[in-house]
Amino acid sequence: MASAADQMAQNISLSKFAKATDLKKRLWFTVGVLIVFRLLSYVPLPGIDPTVLNELSQRTTGGVLDFFNTFSGGSLSRMSLTALGVMPYITASIVVQLATSLSPTLAAIKKEGESGRKKLNQYTRYGTVGLTAVQGYFIAVGLEALGASNGMQAVIEPGMAFRIAAVISLIGGTMFLMWLGEQITSRGIGNGVSLIIMAGIVAHLPTTIVNLMEGGRSGSLDPIKLVGIVVAVAVLILFICFMERAQRRILIQYPKRQTQRGMQADRSHLPLKINTAGVIPPIFASSLLLMPLTISQFAGQRVAGQSKWGDIIITLNQYLQHGSPVYMLLYGAGIVFFSFFYTAVVFNPEETADNLKRYGGFIPGIRPGKNTEAYFDYVLTRITVIGAAYLAAICLIPEWLVSALSIPFYLGGTSLLIVVNVTMDTVTQIQSHLLAHQYGDLIKKAKLKGGRLR
């Protein structure tokens, strides 16, 4: 039987949406911020020749930078102010969270509540500036060497002045995107950073579809492969939706209490999602891989053929190309690691068991306290294994098939996972706002009727 909240969610109509003024403001604010993000992706770095850069980027397609370019919505190929996107911020967040788990000092700061959270956010911002500066410098150095073998120059006036200007511009673009993401989270709808990443992927989607259709029209792509891609994408989306809704429900029972029908026991369920970590593990894993690969890719263009280290960097880049076995192995290991790590951050079995014990709740057949904590840990570990395997399969198998079959389709499993997951979370938040608006109307009507009765 559906609950009252589920029934009300089904009754949400467009008329209710039109009356939800606060929700409409939040949606328009989110759309406006995403439009600003897309406009910034077309503002080039100072000192770049866009025509030469466009020609060189078309010659050097393929590899890990195409994957990074998809995440940034084409900003990297245009070398815009937002070329690095929010990846440095995500990497800094990973470092701070890992340090919090390992350092007693940072762990104590985290327990300080709101003030501790602000301190950790400040450390994350400092880390974002540092990582962006390092990546920005190597990108600037690589841009100066880009096209040298072809007699072309993407940078109008190479030198230290260009490098400093490029680093400052990239830091400003990344920090501004980070601020936009925080504004979406607080004043808009959904998680700001995830929406920015999704917007970059969706912006690249029309080009991917057009290239795919053009390949089918020209005959360069087998029609059977084309139909297979469409069917596979549809099945993948349905499977992602199913797995993201899947949960393990643990029965929670409370002591019996006296009611009009006699002594009755209250029962509820504690839902544990199969994929508790959500879309965070693929984003974290790709962010950690893309940072060193971006540095080595651009640094290798600078020192290629000049020394033994240059040849080593070029060889390393070839082994770590997007779709290579080494890259897939590292990416899969990162997804599994962050699935368990982020699940441990989100769900604390000890705290949950203590809260149940405090309010008199217990799991039938399990003693409260340490036994309940051990049971939560037992269940969570096993469903996280399923969730991690699901994420790794969704992210790696489509990438491997695209690479093995040589299909020019760059919207892989990771991108689809992010788009579907973020869309579902955003729709859920919209429904929550509409439900809150409906409940608010009911309360107002009840108060008005009560006033008339008096």
C-alpha positions in Angstrom: 0.0 0.0 0.0 1.4 3.4 -0.9 2.1 5.9 1.8 0.3 9.3 2.1 3.5 11.0 0.8 3.7 8.7 -2.2 0.0 9.3 -3.0 0.4 13.1 -2.7 3.5 12.9 -5.0 1.4 11.2 -7.6 -1.2 13.9 -7.4 1.3 16.7 -8.1 0.1 18.6 -11.2 1.3 21.5 -13.3 -1.2 23.8 -11.5 0.6 23.1 -8.2 3.9 23.7 -9.9 2.7 27.1 -11.1 1.7 28.2 -7.6 5.1 27.1 -6.1 6.7 30.6 -6.4 9.8 29.7 -4.3 10.4 26.6 -6.4 10.2 28.6 -9.7 12.7 31.1 -8.4 15.1 28.3 -7.4 14.7 26.7 -10.9 15.2 30.0 -12.8 18.3 30.7 -10.6 19.7 27.3 -11.4 19.1 27.7 -15.1 20.7 31.2 -15.1 23.8 30.0 -13.3 24.2 27.1 -15.8 23.9 29.6 -18.7 26.6 31.7 -17.1 28.8 28.5 -16.9 28.2 27.8 -20.6 29.0 31.3 -21.6 32.3 31.2 -19.7 33.3 28.1 -21.5 33.6 30.2 -24.7 35.9 32.9 -23.2 39.5 31.9 -24.2 42.6 32.3 -22.1 44.6 35.6 -22.8 47.3 35.2 -25.4 45.7 32.2 -27.3 45.1 32.1 -31.0 41.7 30.4 -31.2 41.9 29.5 -34.9 45.3 27.7 -34.6 44.1 26.0 -31.3 41.0 24.7 -33.0 42.9 23.2 -35.9 45.5 21.6 -33.5 42.7 20.2 -31.3 41.1 18.5 -34.3 44.4 16.9 -35.1 45.0 15.6 -31.6 41.6 14.1 -30.8 41.4 10.9 -28.8 42.9 9.8 -25.5 42.2 10.9 -22.0 41.8 14.6 -22.9 38.7 13.8 -24.9 37.2 12.3 -21.7 38.2 15.4 -19.7 36.9 17.6 -22.5 33.5 15.8 -22.2 33.3 16.6 -18.5 34.1 20.3 -19.1 31.6 20.7 -21.9 34.3 21.4 -24.6 36.1 24.0 -22.4 39.4 22.2 -22.6 39.5 22.0 -26.4 38.8 25.8 -26.6 41.2 26.5 -23.7 38.7 28.7 -22.0 38.8 30.3 -18.5 36.9 27.2 -17.2 39.2 24.6 -19.0 39.8 22.7 -15.8 36.2 22.8 -14.7 35.5 21.8 -11.1 37.9 18.9 -11.1 40.6 20.6 -9.0 37.9 21.4 -6.4 36.8 17.7 -6.4 40.4 16.5 -6.1 41.0 18.9 -3.2 37.8 17.7 -1.5 39.1 14.1 -1.8 42.4 15.0 -0.2 40.7 16.9 2.7 38.2 14.0 3.3 41.1 11.5 3.3 43.1 13.7 5.6 40.2 14.0 7.9 40.0 10.2 8.2 43.7 9.9 8.9 44.5 13.0 11.0 43.2 13.2 14.6 43.5 17.0 14.4 41.3 17.4 11.3 38.9 14.8 12.7 38.5 16.9 15.8 37.8 20.0 13.6 35.1 18.0 11.8 33.3 17.3 15.1 33.1 21.0 15.9 29.9 21.3 13.9 29.2 24.3 11.6 32.5 26.1 12.5 34.5 22.9 11.8 32.8 22.5 8.5 33.7 26.1 7.5 37.3 25.4 8.4 37.5 22.3 6.3 35.8 24.1 3.4 38.4 26.8 3.7 41.2 24.2 3.5 39.5 22.7 0.5 39.5 26.1 -1.2 43.2 26.6 -0.5 43.9 23.1 -2.0 41.8 24.0 -5.0 43.9 27.1 -5.7 47.2 25.1 -5.3 46.1 22.3 -7.6 44.7 24.7 -10.2 48.0 26.6 -10.2 50.1 23.5 -10.7 47.8 22.1 -13.5 47.5 25.6 -15.0 51.3 26.0 -15.2 51.8 22.7 -17.0 48.9 23.5 -19.4 50.5 26.8 -20.2 53.9 25.2 -20.8 52.3 22.5 -23.0 50.3 25.1 -25.0 53.6 26.9 -25.8 54.9 23.6 -27.3 51.6 22.6 -28.9 51.9 22.5 -32.7 55.7 23.2 -32.8 56.3 20.0 -34.8 53.8 21.2 -37.4 55.2 24.7 -37.6 52.1 26.2 -35.8 51.9 28.2 -32.6 48.8 28.2 -30.5 50.3 30.9 -28.1 50.8 34.3 -29.7 53.6 35.4 -27.4 55.1 32.5 -25.4 57.0 33.3 -22.2 56.6 33.8 -18.5 54.1 36.6 -18.9 51.7 34.2 -20.8 52.2 31.5 -18.2 51.4 33.8 -15.3 48.4 35.2 -17.1 47.2 31.7 -17.9 47.6 30.4 -14.3 45.8 33.4 -12.9 42.9 33.1 -15.4 42.5 29.3 -14.8 42.5 29.9 -11.0 39.9 32.6 -11.4 37.7 30.4 -13.7 37.8 27.3 -11.4 37.2 29.3 -8.2 34.3 31.1 -9.9 32.8 27.8 -10.9 33.2 26.5 -7.4 31.4 29.6 -6.1 28.6 29.1 -8.7 28.2 25.5 -7.5 27.8 26.6 -3.9 25.2 29.2 -4.9 23.2 26.5 -6.8 23.3 24.3 -3.7 22.1 27.0 -1.3 19.8 29.1 -3.5 18.9 26.7 -6.4 17.9 23.1 -6.9 20.2 20.1 -6.6 23.9 19.7 -5.9 25.7 22.6 -7.6 29.0 20.9 -8.4 27.2 17.8 -9.8 24.8 19.9 -11.9 27.8 21.8 -13.4 29.5 18.5 -14.4 26.2 17.3 -15.8 25.7 20.5 -17.8 29.1 20.1 -19.3 28.3 16.5 -20.4 24.9 17.4 -21.7 26.3 20.3 -23.7 28.6 17.8 -25.5 25.8 15.4 -26.2 24.3 17.0 -29.4 27.8 16.9 -31.0 28.2 13.3 -30.1 24.8 12.4 -31.5 25.3 14.3 -34.7 28.7 12.6 -35.3 27.1 9.2 -34.6 24.2 9.9 -37.1 26.6 11.3 -39.6 28.7 8.1 -39.4 25.6 6.0 -40.0 24.5 8.2 -43.0 28.0 8.2 -44.6 28.4 4.4 -44.1 31.5 4.7 -41.9 29.5 3.2 -39.1 27.7 -0.1 -39.5 23.8 0.4 -39.2 23.7 -2.7 -36.9 26.2 -1.0 -34.6 24.2 2.2 -34.6 21.0 0.4 -33.6 22.9 -1.6 -31.0 24.3 1.7 -29.5 20.7 3.1 -29.2 19.4 -0.1 -27.6 22.4 -0.4 -25.3 22.0 3.2 -24.1 18.3 2.7 -23.4 18.9 -0.5 -21.5 21.8 1.1 -19.6 19.6 4.0 -18.5 16.8 1.7 -17.3 19.4 -0.4 -15.4 20.9 2.7 -13.7 17.4 3.8 -12.7 16.6 0.4 -11.2 19.9 0.1 -9.3 19.7 3.7 -8.0 16.3 3.0 -6.5 17.2 -0.4 -5.1 17.6 -0.6 -1.3 17.9 -3.1 1.5 15.2 -2.4 4.1 16.0 -3.3 7.7 13.1 -3.8 10.0 13.2 -1.6 13.1 10.8 -2.3 16.0 9.9 0.0 19.0 8.5 -0.9 22.4 4.8 -1.6 22.7 2.6 1.3 23.7 -1.1 1.6 24.7 -3.5 2.7 22.0 -7.3 2.6 21.5 -6.9 -0.8 20.0 -4.8 -2.1 22.9 -1.1 -2.7 23.1 0.6 -2.2 19.8 4.3 -2.2 18.7 5.5 0.5 16.3 7.5 -0.8 13.3 9.4 1.0 10.6 12.1 0.3 8.1 15.7 1.7 7.8 16.4 1.9 4.0 20.0 1.3 3.0 20.6 2.1 -0.7 22.5 -0.5 -2.7 24.6 2.4 -4.1 24.9 4.5 -1.0 27.8 6.6 -2.5 25.8 7.6 -5.5 27.8 9.2 -8.4 30.6 10.3 -6.1 33.0 7.3 -6.7 33.3 7.7 -10.5 33.7 11.4 -10.2 36.4 11.1 -7.5 38.2 8.3 -9.4 38.2 10.2 -12.7 39.3 13.4 -11.0 42.3 11.7 -9.4 43.3 10.1 -12.7 42.8 13.2 -14.8 44.9 15.5 -12.7 48.3 13.8 -13.2 47.4 12.7 -16.7 46.6 16.3 -17.8 49.9 17.4 -16.3 51.9 14.6 -18.0 50.1 15.1 -21.3 50.9 18.8 -21.6 54.4 18.4 -20.0 55.2 15.6 -22.5 54.5 17.9 -25.4 57.1 20.3 -24.1 59.9 17.8 -23.4 59.2 15.2 -26.2 62.4 14.1 -27.8 64.5 16.4 -25.7 65.6 14.0 -23.0 65.1 10.5 -21.6 62.4 11.8 -19.2 60.4 13.2 -22.1 60.4 9.8 -23.8 59.3 8.2 -20.5 56.4 10.7 -20.1 55.3 10.0 -23.7 55.4 6.2 -23.1 53.5 6.6 -19.8 50.8 8.6 -21.6 50.4 5.9 -24.2 49.9 3.3 -21.5 47.4 5.4 -19.6 45.3 6.5 -22.6 41.6 6.5 -22.1 40.4 2.9 -22.8 43.8 1.2 -22.2 44.0 -1.8 -19.9 46.2 0.1 -17.3 43.8 3.1 -17.3 40.7 0.8 -16.9 42.4 -1.1 -14.1 43.3 2.1 -12.2 39.9 3.6 -12.8 38.0 0.5 -11.6 40.2 0.3 -8.5 39.5 3.9 -7.7 35.7 3.4 -8.1 35.7 0.4 -5.7 37.9 2.3 -3.2 35.8 5.4 -3.2 32.5 3.4 -3.0 33.6 1.9 0.3 35.3 5.1 1.5 32.4 7.4 0.8 29.8 4.9 2.2 31.8 4.9 5.4 31.7 8.7 5.4 27.9 8.9 4.7 26.7 6.1 7.0 28.1 5.6 10.5 27.0 2.2 12.0 28.0 3.2 15.5 26.1 6.5 15.5 23.0 4.8 14.0 23.0 2.0 16.5 23.4 4.5 19.4 20.5 6.6 18.1 18.3 3.5 17.9 19.2 2.5 21.4 18.5 6.0 22.7 15.0 6.0 21.3 14.2 2.4 22.3 14.4 1.0 18.8 15.9 -2.4 18.0 16.3 -4.9 15.2 14.3 -8.1 16.0 16.7 -10.8 17.0 19.6 -8.4 17.4 20.7 -7.0 20.8 21.0 -3.2 21.0 24.4 -1.6 21.1 27.5 -3.3 19.8 25.6 -6.2 18.2 23.4 -3.8 16.3 26.4 -1.8 15.1 28.1 -5.1 14.0 24.9 -6.1 12.1 24.7 -2.7 10.3 28.4 -3.0 9.4 27.8 -6.6 8.1 24.8 -5.6 5.9 26.4 -2.4 4.7 29.7 -4.1 3.7 27.8 -6.7 1.6 25.5 -4.3 -0.2 28.4 -1.9 -0.9 30.2 -4.8 -2.6 27.1 -5.0 -5.0 27.1 -1.2 -5.4 30.8 -1.0 -6.1 30.5 -3.9 -8.7 27.5 -2.1 -10.3 29.4 1.2 -10.6 32.6 -0.4 -11.9 30.6 -2.4 -14.5 28.5 0.6 -15.6 31.7 2.8 -16.0 34.1 0.2 -17.5 32.2 -2.2 -19.7 30.7 0.4 -22.1 34.2 2.2 -22.3 35.8 -1.2 -23.1 33.2 -2.0 -25.8 33.5 1.4 -27.4 37.3 1.0 -27.5 37.3 -2.6 -28.7 34.7 -2.0 -31.4 36.2 1.4 -32.5 32.9 3.2 -32.2 33.1 7.0 -32.2 30.8 7.4 -29.3 32.4 9.3 -26.4 29.3 9.4 -24.1 30.3 6.3 -22.1 28.9 4.7 -19.0 30.4 7.2 -16.6 28.8 10.1 -18.4 25.4 8.4 -18.6 25.7 7.4 -14.9 26.3 11.0 -13.9 23.5 12.5 -16.1 20.9 9.9 -15.0 21.9 10.1 -11.3 22.0 13.9 -11.1 18.7 14.1 -13.0 17.0 11.7 -10.6 18.3 13.6 -7.5 17.2 16.9 -9.0 13.7 15.6 -9.8 13.4 14.2 -6.3 14.3 17.6 -4.8 11.7 19.3 -7.0 9.1 16.8 -5.8 10.1 17.5 -2.2 9.6 21.2 -2.7 6.2 20.7 -4.3 5.1 18.4 -1.4 6.3 21.0 1.1 4.3 23.7 -0.8 1.2 21.5 -0.7 1.5 20.8 3.0 2.0 24.5 3.6 -1.3 25.2 1.7 -3.1 22.6 3.8 -1.8 24.1 7.1 -2.8 27.6 6.0 -6.3 26.4 5.1 -6.6 24.6 8.4 -5.6 27.7 10.3 -8.1 29.8 8.4 -11.0 27.3 9.1 -10.0 27.3 12.8 -10.1 31.1 13.0 -13.6 31.1 11.5 -14.9 28.6 14.0 -13.8 30.8 16.8 
